[in-house]
């Protein structure tokens, strides 16, 4: 389920609501929200507010994160 959410968000052009993610993955809304929060804590996804709805997307790396990633190799 964890990987299905990541793959779904990677393939989407625009952010999705938890409800939409829940429908597309056929998982309960409560479980979906729980997994999204876990992914957010791990820095893999981020949420934003769009038209008073929280939507989710793959986290975009900023320049500082990219530099640290290169240093770690």
One Martini backbone bead per residue (centre of mass of N, CA, C, O) as a GRO file, in nm:
protein
   73
    1UNK     BB    1   0.059   0.063  -0.021
    2UNK     BB    2   0.290   0.258   0.007
    3UNK     BB    3   0.389   0.223  -0.292
    4UNK     BB    4   0.120   0.298  -0.434
    5UNK     BB    5   0.118   0.591  -0.352
    6UNK     BB    6   0.385   0.677  -0.476
    7UNK     BB    7   0.322   0.590  -0.767
    8UNK     BB    8   0.073   0.761  -0.807
    9UNK     BB    9   0.210   1.041  -0.753
   10UNK     BB   10   0.431   1.014  -0.976
   11UNK     BB   11   0.198   0.988  -1.218
   12UNK     BB   12   0.102   1.265  -1.143
   13UNK     BB   13   0.054   1.606  -1.233
   14UNK     BB   14  -0.128   1.643  -0.980
   15UNK     BB   15  -0.253   1.682  -0.697
   16UNK     BB   16  -0.403   1.485  -0.429
   17UNK     BB   17  -0.641   1.368  -0.250
   18UNK     BB   18  -0.712   1.142  -0.012
   19UNK     BB   19  -0.972   1.044  -0.144
   20UNK     BB   20  -0.853   0.978  -0.423
   21UNK     BB   21  -0.637   0.784  -0.326
   22UNK     BB   22  -0.832   0.586  -0.194
   23UNK     BB   23  -0.988   0.511  -0.451
   24UNK     BB   24  -0.739   0.422  -0.634
   25UNK     BB   25  -0.633   0.204  -0.400
   26UNK     BB   26  -0.863   0.071  -0.227
   27UNK     BB   27  -0.858   0.232   0.046
   28UNK     BB   28  -0.895   0.356   0.328
   29UNK     BB   29  -0.899   0.671   0.448
   30UNK     BB   30  -0.752   0.628   0.713
   31UNK     BB   31  -0.507   0.474   0.601
   32UNK     BB   32  -0.420   0.685   0.394
   33UNK     BB   33  -0.364   0.917   0.593
   34UNK     BB   34  -0.154   0.766   0.759
   35UNK     BB   35   0.048   0.718   0.523
   36UNK     BB   36   0.087   1.014   0.443
   37UNK     BB   37   0.211   1.103   0.713
   38UNK     BB   38   0.449   0.911   0.700
   39UNK     BB   39   0.565   1.017   0.431
   40UNK     BB   40   0.606   1.305   0.538
   41UNK     BB   41   0.806   1.237   0.768
   42UNK     BB   42   1.011   1.110   0.541
   43UNK     BB   43   1.005   1.319   0.285
   44UNK     BB   44   0.819   1.214   0.022
   45UNK     BB   45   0.584   1.410   0.095
   46UNK     BB   46   0.341   1.676   0.028
   47UNK     BB   47   0.139   1.943   0.146
   48UNK     BB   48  -0.148   2.129   0.030
   49UNK     BB   49  -0.360   2.405  -0.035
   50UNK     BB   50  -0.670   2.362  -0.233
   51UNK     BB   51  -0.960   2.489  -0.209
   52UNK     BB   52  -0.976   2.380   0.101
   53UNK     BB   53  -0.779   2.138   0.016
   54UNK     BB   54  -0.590   1.868   0.080
   55UNK     BB   55  -0.290   1.800  -0.097
   56UNK     BB   56  -0.082   1.557  -0.273
   57UNK     BB   57   0.283   1.510  -0.318
   58UNK     BB   58   0.575   1.490  -0.432
   59UNK     BB   59   0.867   1.581  -0.316
   60UNK     BB   60   1.054   1.856  -0.367
   61UNK     BB   61   1.376   1.933  -0.432
   62UNK     BB   62   1.609   2.127  -0.319
   63UNK     BB   63   1.925   2.245  -0.345
   64UNK     BB   64   2.026   2.144  -0.070
   65UNK     BB   65   1.935   1.849  -0.098
   66UNK     BB   66   2.102   1.789  -0.352
   67UNK     BB   67   2.381   1.838  -0.224
   68UNK     BB   68   2.360   1.618  -0.002
   69UNK     BB   69   2.318   1.383  -0.195
   70UNK     BB   70   2.594   1.409  -0.339
   71UNK     BB   71   2.776   1.381  -0.079
   72UNK     BB   72   2.670   1.078  -0.009
   73UNK     BB   73   2.822   0.926  -0.265
   0.00000   0.00000   0.00000
